[in-house]
Amino acid sequence: MTSLSGVISFASVLTANFVLLWFFSGNVLEATKFNFTTLTLSSVKLIGDAHWSNGSVRLTRDLGVPYSGSGKVVYSRPIRFRRPGVESPASFSTFFSFSVTNLNPSSIGGGLAFVISPDDEFIGDAGGFLGIMDAKGAPNGVVAVEFDTLMDVEFKDINGNHVGLDLNSMVSTRVGDLGDIGVELKSGDLVNSWVDYSGSTQSIKVYVSYSNLKPEEPIISANFDLNQYIENDSIFVGFSGSTQGSTEIHSIEWWSFSSSFDENPGSNPVVPAGAPPPPPTEFFTNPTPEKASPPPPSPAPNADISNTTSHEEKSSGKMVPGAVVGVVISSAFFLAFCAMAVIWAYNKKFKKDKGSDTFATNVIKMPKEFTYKELKNATKGFDSSRIIGNGAFGTVYRGILATTGEVVAVKRCSHSGQGTAEFLSELSIIGTLRHRNLVRLQGWCHEKGESLLVYDLMSNGSLDKALFESRMVLSWPHRHKILLGVASALAYLHQECENQVIHRDIKTSNIMLDEGFNARLGDFGLARQIEHDKSPDATVAAGTMGYLAPEYLLTGRATDKTDVYSYGAVVLEVVTGRRPIDKEGKVGVSSNLVEWVWSLHREGRLDSAIDPRLGNEFDEGEMRRVMLVGLACSHPDPMARPMMRAVVQMLVGESEVPIVPRTKPTLSFSTSELLMTLQDSVSDLNEIVRISTSSSEIGPEHVLNLV
C-alpha cells in the first residue's frame, strides 16, 4: 500500500490537536500558515470515524475488538495551490507527529496518510485504501503520503511498515522501507515526519524520524508536477486513516503547515516551537504483566520435636517417658490448633457471605455487577500507565473489557471511610438515573476490599482540560452546546426525577465530553436525594471554592438553587476562559470570577469578559444572552435565581432572560434565620464531611471562620 509519508505526518498531527491557523482573510487562502496551537474546532472538519480525543485527533475508532473503518480530517478552508499567469504551483512544507497503537498485535492493521484532495466531503474505503479512495478509484486530484501498516499485494506493497507517495492511485509511485531507518509504525512510539514540496523544481521530499531533528537524507525523494494531479486551483489538506479487521488507533499529535508561491515557504529542519518532544522509547512499551510473588516457605510442622530427645535415644530407637509425654502434648496442641483454624475459616466465610448479602440488599437496584478479576484484567492490574484521572476519593483507569472489547473508565474508590461513602452514594443515585447528558454507569464491583465503579469512557476528557490544558481552542458552538447539555441534565435531576437530586459539586472538572463534545455530568459522590418540596437537612458545606453559593457557605443547606449558582459559575468560566478562582490574576482584577464579571456588568463592559481566544467567531446576541444567564444564575439571592428548566428555555431562545441588575445585590439574613441555621449546622456537624480535593477547596474550618 502506498501512503504519502509527508501527508501522513500531517494527518497524525491533525488527530492530536489541530494547530492550524493563521490564514489570510478570504475564503481561499493565497498563502497559508498554521499550526496546532492556533487551530480551532471550526477550522477542522471531521469525516467518518475521525474524532477528537484529549486534544488530539484520532482517525479511527478506539475499539478493543477487530473493526474495519476509515476516518478523515481536513482543514476546513481550501488552500490556493495554483493561480493565473503562474506556471509553478505553490510550494508547501508540513510537519506532523503521529502514533499508531495496536490494542491487539495479532490483528492486521491499516495505516494513515497525509492527503491533498479536491473536496472536503469524500472519504475512501477502509483497509488498504486508507480512506484515500474507494474501490472505484479516486476523484482526480488526490495526492497522498501514506504510512502503511498492512502489506496489500493488490497495491504492490513491499511490506507492512513503509511510506509511499500516491498520485491518483493506491499503487505508490515511490516507496521507502521504514525498517531501513529503524522506525516501526506499530511500536506506539511518536513518529515525526516532514513533507516539503518545491513548486519551482517540482520535487517532493519526505523525511521520517523518531527525533525532533529533521534527518539529513529523505526517505522518499521524487519529481512530479502538482499541476498534473490537481484539477482545481484550490484544494484541501488533511489526514485519513483506516483499519481492516484490526484494533489500530491512529492519532495525530501535532501538525504545522505553510504554503506560498515563494520558494521554500517554511521548510525548516527544526521542529516548530511547541511541538511535543519525542518520548523515550519505553514510554510506549506495554508494561510487564504483574507477576504474583510466591508465598514465603512455611516451616515444617513440629520441626523441632527431635530436640526433645538425646542423640543416644535417637540412635537406639527408644524414647524416654518424658519424650512420650512431650509428643502427646504436642499432638494435642496441634489438633487443637487445626480445630481453631477450621472454626476461624468457617466464621470468616460466614461473615463474608453475610456482609455480601447485606451489601447486595443496599444496591439491589444497581446495574451489572462485575468481578474483581474482570476489572483487574481490563486495567492491566490497575497499572499506572492506564490512569486517566484522579478524583476526590479515587483514581480513574482506562480499561478494555475482555468479553466485549469495549473501552471503559474504571473508578477505583479509596479505602477510606469517605471513599466508601462516596462509592455507595454514587452507586445508589446515579445507578438509577437515565439521561443523555449524564455519564452512564455501566456497573460496579465490591470485592476483595475494593470498591469499583465502571462508566462509559468519555474520549474528550473533562471540560476544564478542554478549556485550560488543550492546545486546541474550544469553539463557541461547542461551548454553547456543552452549557445547554449541562442545563438539561440539571433540569432532569431537579425537576424530572422521582426524587429530587442535588448534585452539590457542579464544576468543569466534573463535566465530561464525549466524541461529539456533548456534555455528560458525572461524579455524584457528594450528591443528595430528597423528596420534592421537602426542606433539606443542614450539613457542613462541601465542594470547591468559586462554585459555592454564599447562602450554602453560611447555612450548610444544599438546595436546587445552590446547584443553580454553581452552574452560573460554570457558565461564566466557559464564556471567559478564566478559572473561578484565579490565584495568578492581573493586578486590580478580582481573583473571584463571579465578582469580576459582576463588576464589568456594573461598568457596562460585559463584552470585555469574553475569552479573547475566541476572536470574533461567535454570535454576539447569543453570547450576551448566555452571559446574562450566567449572572442570573449566580444572583446572591437564591430566590431570584431561575429554575434549570427555565435556563434551558433561555439558552435555546424560547424565553427571555430575566432582568439582571447592574449592581450586584447583597445577601442578607435576619438574625433569627442566621441563629436557626447556625444551630442546625452545629447539631449536624458530626455527619459525614466530604470535601473535594481541589487546591481551592473548603473544609469545616473555613465554614466556622465564615460563621
N, C-alpha and C positions, 0 to 999 in steps of 0.2 A: 504494500500500500504506500502510496506516496503521500507526503504531508509537508506543507510549507513550513520549514523549521522556523523561519523568522516569524511567519504568521502565527504559528502555534504559540510562540512565546508571547505574542501579543494576546493570544486567547487566554493563556494562563493568567496573565496579569489582570485581564478583564474580570475573570471569575473571582479574584480576591478582592479588589477594591477600586474598580474603575477610576483611575485618576486621569480622566481625560478632560480637558477643557482648557479654555484659554483660546478662544477662537475669535476670529474677526466677525463683526456683525454681518448679518445676511443669512439667507437660507443655505447658500452654497459657500463653502469656505475656500477662498483663494489660497490662503496659507493657513496651516493648522498646527497648533502645538498644544498638547495637553499631557497630563499625567494623572496618576491615581489620586493624588492629594486634591486636585481641583475638580474631580468628577462628581456629578450629582446623579441621583436616580433618574431624573428626567433626561439626562444626557445619554442614557443607555437603554437599549431595547432588548428584552429577554424573550427568546422564542423556544418552543418545545420544552425540554426538560431543564433548561438553564434556570438557575435561581440563585439568589443571594444567600450566603451563609457566613455569619460572623465577619462581615466586612470583606469577604472575598466572593468571587463568582464561581459557582460550580456548574459545569456544563452538563453533567449527567446526574442522575438521581443517587442519593445516598442510601442504598439498599443493601441489606445483608444477604439477599438471595439473588441468584442469576437473573439478569434482566437485559433486554435489548431495547435501546432507545437512543435518541440524539437530542442535542440542545445547541443553541446558538446565541451569541450575544454580539450586538453591533453598536457602534457609536451612532446615535440617533440622527445625526445630521450628515448629509452627503458631503464628500470632500472633492474639490475640483482637482482632477489629475491631467486635464488637457484644456488648452484654451486656444481660441482662434489666432492664427498667424504664427503660432509657435510649434515647430515640428517636434521638439523633445517633450515628452511627458514630464510631469512633476517628479522630483526626487523625494524620497522619504526615508526616514530612519525610525525604527521602533525597537524598544527594549521591553522584555517581559519576563516575569518569573512565574513558574508553574510547578505543580507537583501532580504525580499520578500515584494514587494509593489503591491497592487491591486488597479488599477485605477477605477475599478467598483466592489465594495464589494459584489454585488449580483451575480457575476459570480463565477463559482465553483472551479477554481484552477487547480493545478497540483503539482509541487514540484521540488526539486533538489536533487542531490546525489553526494557524493564523490565516485569515481569509480576506480577500478583496473580492467583493461581489457587486453586481449591478443594482440590487434592491435590498431592502431591509425586511422582507417578508418570507422569502424562500428558505426552507430548511431541507436538507437532504436526508437520505435514509441512514439507518443505524448500521452497525457492523463496520465492514471495510470501507463504506462510503464516508465515514467520519462526519456525517451531517453536511458534507460539502456539496454533494449532488446525489441524485437518485438513480435508480436502475435505468431510467430513460435517458440519462445523461445529465448535463448541467446547462443552465441558461448560459449563453455565450457571454464571456466576460468574467469568468471565475479564475482567480489565481490564488494559490494557497501554498503555504509552507506547512507540511504535515509532520507530526511526531507520532509515529505509528507503533503500537504495541501488539499488533496482530499481523502475522505473516499470511497474506492472502495471495494464493497462486494466481487467481484471476487477474490481479493487478500487478503481477510480476514483482512482488515484494521480495527483497533479499533476505529479510528475517523479521522478527518481531521486536526490533529495537533500532529503528532507523529514522532518519529525517529525509524528507523528499520535497522536491519542487514540482507542484502540479499546475499545468497550464491547460485549462478547459478539459482535463482528463484526470482520472484517478490513477493512471499509469504515469509514474513520476518521470519528468524529463531528466532530473539529476537526483541521485540518491547518495546519502552519506551514512556509513555504519557507525552508530554511536558507540559501539563497543571498542572501536579503534581509538577513541579518546577517553575511554574509561567512564562513560556515562551510561547508567542503566535507568531507563524511563520508569520501570516498575518498582524502583527502590523506595519510593516515597520521599526521597530527598528533594529539596528545592533545586530546580534546574533553571539556569539563566540563559536567555537567548537574545541575540541581536540580529536584526534583518536590515540591511542597508541596500537601497536601490538608487542608482545614478541615472537620471533621465538623459543626460548628455552622452554618457558612454554606453547606456542601455545595458547595464550589468547589475547583477544582484549578488550579494554575499551574505551567507548565513553563518553565524557563529554560535556555538553552544558550549557551556561550561558550568561546573558547579561553583566556580569562583565568581566574585563580583567584577574581576578584571576581564576585559574583553580579550579573548585569545588573539595571538598574532596572526594565526592562519585560520581561514574559514573552513568549515566542514563541507560547505557547498559553495561553489562559485560558477555562475553561468551568465551568458549573454542572451538577452531577448528584448524585443521591442514591446513595451507595455501597450503601445497604441494598437497592436495587432490583436490584443486579447481583451480590450475594453471597448464596448460599443458606445457607452455614454461618456460625456465629458466629466460627469461627476459620479463617484462610486462610494460604496460603504466599506468600512473596515471593521474587523472584529475577530471573533474566535468561534469555532464549532468543535464539537466532540461527540463521541458515541461509544456505546458498549455493544457487545454481541454475546448474549448469554453469559455476561460477566458481572463482576461487582466492582468495577473500577470507578474511582472518584477522580474527576479531572478538575483541578482548582487553579484559577488564575489569581495569583497573589499580588502581582504588581504589573503595571503597564504604563509606558510612556510612548508618545508618538509625536512626530513632527514631519511636516511636508512643506515644500515650497518649490517655486520654479527657479530658485537659485541652486547652485551645486552644493552638495553636502549640507542638507537642511538641518543637521543636528547630530551628525554622526560623531560619536564620542566613545572612546574605548572605556571610559569610566562610567560606572553605574550612576544614574541620576541621584541627586541628594534625596534622601528619604526612602530610597528603595531598601527593602529588608535584606540584611546580610545573610548569606547562606548559612544555615545552621550546621553545627557539627554533624558528621555522618551518623553518629549514634543516636542523634535526636529522633530520627525517623525509624530506627530499627525497632522491631517488635520486642517488647520486654520478655525476658526469660520467664517461662511459666513457673508458678510457685512450686517449690519442692517441699514436701512435708518432711519435717525434721524427725528422725527416728527417736522413739522414746528412750530414755536412759535405761541401761540394763538393770534388771531387778536382781537383788541378791537372792541366792537360793534359799528356800525356807529352811530354818534351823541349821544354817551353815556352820554354826559354831558349837553344835552339840558335842562333837568329838572332843571338845576341850574339857568335858566333864570326866573324861576317862584318861587314865595314865597311859603312857606308851606301853608299859608292861601289860596292861589289861587288854589293849587293842591287839597286841601281838599274840596273846594267849587265847583271844576269842572269848574271854569271860568278862562279866560285869559285876562290880561290887554292888551291894544293896543300895548305897546312896545313888549310884548311877541309875538304877532301875527307877527309884523314886523321881529322879530328875526327868527321865524320859516320860513317865506317866504325867507328871505335872505339865511338862512342855506340850505333850499331846493334847491334854485337856484344854490348855490355853489356846492352842492352835484351832481346835474345834470351836471354842467359844468365839474366837476372832472371826472364823468363817461364818458362824451364825449371825454375828453382828453385821458383817458385810452384806449378807443376803437381806437382812431386815432393812439396812440403810438404803440398799439399791431399790428395794421394793417401795420404800417410803418415798424416795426421790421421784420414782416413776409415777407414783400415785399423785404426788403434789404437782408434778409437771402436767399430767393429764388433766387434773382438776383446774390448774391455772389456765391451761389452754382452753378448756371448756368455758371457764369464766370469761376469758378474753373474747372467745368466739361469740358469746352472747352479747358482748358490747359492740361488736362490729358486724352483726348479722346482716345488716343492710348493705354492707360494703361490696365493691366489685371483686374481681378474681383474686384468689389467694395464690401467690407464687411460693415456691420452695426457696429456701436459702441457697441451695445448690444451684438452682436456675439463675438466680441473680448474681451469685458469685462468679459463675462461668460467663455470664453476659458481660460483666465488667472486668474480666480477666483477673479475678481475685481482688477487686477494688484497687486496681493498680493506679498509681498516682498519675500515669500518663492519660488516664481516662477521665480525670477531674475536669469538669466544665464550669463549676461554680461552687461557692461556699455560702451557705445561708446562715441565718441566725443560730440555729441549733443543729446544723448538719452539713454534710458535703454532698454535692450532686455529681454523679458519674454518668458518662455516656456508655450505654450498654447495647448489645445486639442479642436479641432473644434467639436461642438456637432453634427453637421449634418453628418459628415463622420468619426469621431473618429480619424482623422489624427492629429499627433503631429507636431506643427509648432513653428517657432520663430516669436514673435511679437515685433517689434521695436517701442517704444513709443518716438517720437521725442520731444525734449524740446520745451517749448513755446516761446523761444527767437527768435529773427529775424533770427539768424544763423541756429537754429534748423529747422525753417520753410523753409529756403532757401535750406538746405540740403535735406529735405523731397522732395521738388519739383525737385531738381537736380537728386536725386536718382530715383525718380519715372519716370521722363521724359527720363532718359538714360537707366537704367538697365531694365526698363519695356519693352523695345523694343528689348533687346538682348537675344540671344539664343545660349548657348554653354555649353558643358558638364562640363567645368571647371569654370563656373560662378555660384555663388549662385543664385538659381531661385527665382524670386519674384512672389509670388502667387497672391497678391492683396494689396489693400490699403483701408484706411478709413480716411475721413476728415469730422469730425462731432463733435458737442459739444465742439468746440475749440481744439480738439485733432487731431494730425497728426500721423497716424499709418501705418506701413508697415508690410506685412506678408510674411515670407520667409519659404523655406524648412528648417527643423531643421537639423543641422549637428551634428550627435551624438558624434563625437570625438573632438568637440570644435575647438579651433584655433591652428594654427601651433606653435605659441610662447608658449602656455601652454603645448603642447606635447613635446616641446624641453626642457623647463626650469622648469615646475611645476609637470610633471608626474613622478611617481616613476618608470615607465617603460621606458627603453631606446628605443628611436625610431630607428629602424634598418636602415641600409644603403639602402637596396632595397626600403623601404618605402620613405626614404628621396629623393632618385633619382626619384621615381615616382611622388612625390609631386612637385619637381622642374620642371620636364617635363610638368606636368599639368598646372602650372602657366605660363610657357613659351608659351604653346599652347594657353592659354586664352589671353595673351597679344598680340600674333601674330594676333589673331582674332580681338581684339579691334583696333590695329594699322593699319592693312592692309586688313582686310576682311569685315569690316562693311561698310554700305553705307556712313556714316560719320566717320571719324577717332575719336576714343575716347581716351583721355589722362586721365589716372586714377588719377595721382598726389599723391597717398597715398599708394604705394606698400610697404607693411611691413608684417612681420609674423603674427601680430595680426589681419590682415585683410584677411588672408588666412585660410579658414575653411576646416575641414576634415570630410568626410562622413564615413559611416560604414566601407568601404574598404580602408580608408586612401587615398582616391582620393582628390586632391586639388580642392577647389571651391573659387575663388576670389570674395570678396564681398566689401561692404562699398564704394559706388560710390558717397558719399556726396560731395567730392571735385572734382569729375570728370568734364571734359570739352569735348564738342563735337565740332569739327571743320571740315570744308571741307578738303578733301585730297589736299595736296600740297599748302595749304593756311597758311601763317605765323600767328602764334598765337599772341594774344594780351599780353602785359606785365601787370602783376598783382603783388600784394605782394606775396612773396613766402609763400606757405602753406604746411605743412607736418610735419615730425618728423626728428629731427637731427640724423645723421648717415645714413639716406637713401636718403638725398637730394643731387642732383648733384651740383658741385661747380658753374657751369655757371647759374644754376637756382637761386641760392642764390644771385648772382650779378645782373642778368638781370630781374628776375621775369617772364621769358618766359618759360612756361612748354611745352615741345615737347615730341614726342615719345622717343627721346633719353634720356630725364630726367627720364622717366619710366624705360628705359633700365638700367640706373645707379642704380636706386632703386632695380631693380631685381638683379643686380650684388651683392649688399649688402646683399640681402636675401640669395643668393647662398652661400656666404662666411659665413653667420650666421648659415645656416643649416649644412655646412661642418664642421665648427669649434666648434659648440655648444656654441659660445660666442655671447653676445648681441652686436649690432652695436656701442653702446656707453657703455663702461664698467667703471662705476664710482668707482668700487672697484677692479680695476685691479692690477696686480703684479707690484712691483717697477721696473722701467726700461722698462715696456711694454706699448706701446701706448694705450690710452683708446679708440681710434678710430679704429674699427675693420678693415676697408679697409686699413688704413695706416699701421697697424700692419702686415697684410698679404702681402702687397707690400714690406715691409722691409724684411720679411722672404724670399720672392721670390728673392730679390736682393742678399741675402746671400746664395742662393741655398739650403735653408732649408724649402721649402714649405710643405714638408710632416709633419713637426713638428706642423703645424697648425691644423691637423686633430683632431677631437673630440676624446680624449682618451677613452671615454666610449664605443666607437665602437670596441675597441680591434683591432683584425685583421680580423674582419668579414666584409670585403669589397673587391671588385676587385680593385687592385692597379691602373691599367691602366684607369679604368672608373673613379676612384676617382681623379686622376691627371687631366684628361680631364675636369671634372666638375669644379675643382679649377681654371683651366686656363680660362674656360668660365666665371667664376665669376670675374676674374681680367680683362678680355677683356671687359666685360660689365661695369666695374667700371673705365674704362680708363678716365683720366681727360679731354681728347679731345673728345667732343661729336661726331665729325665726324669719329673718329676711332672706335667707338662702333658698334657692329654688329646689324643688324635688328633682331627682335624677331623671324621671320620665319627662319632665318639662325641659331639662337640659338637652335631652336627645332631640326634642322638637325644635329647640333653638338652633342647634348645630346644623340641622338639615334645612333650616329656613322656614319651618312650618309655623313658628310663633316668634313674637318679638322678645328681645332681651329686656328684662325689667330695667327701669331707670337706675343707673348706678351713680350715687352721689359723688361729686367731685372731691370732697374731703372725706377721708376715711372716718367713719363713725367710731366712737369709743365704746368699749364693752363695759357695762355697769351691772353690779349686783346689789340687791338690797341687803341690809345687814342680816335680816332673818334668813334669806336664801343662802348667804355665804356661811352662816353658822350651821345651818342644816346640812349643807353639802360637806363642810369640814367634819361634822360629827359622823356622817355616813362614811367618809373616806377613812377616818381613823378606825372606825369599827370594822372596816373591811380590809385593813392593812395587812392582815395575816393571810390573805388569799394568795394564790399563786401569782408571782410577779414575773412577767416575761417582757424583756426589753430587747429590741433589735440591736445587732452588734455593729451598726454603723458608727463611724467616728463622731457623728453628730447626734448620737442617741441621748436619751434621757434616762435617768434612774430615779428611784424613790427619793434620793437626797435632793434632786432638783425640784421635785414636787413640793417637798417640805419647805424648801427655800422660797418657792413662789408663794406658798401659803403664808 
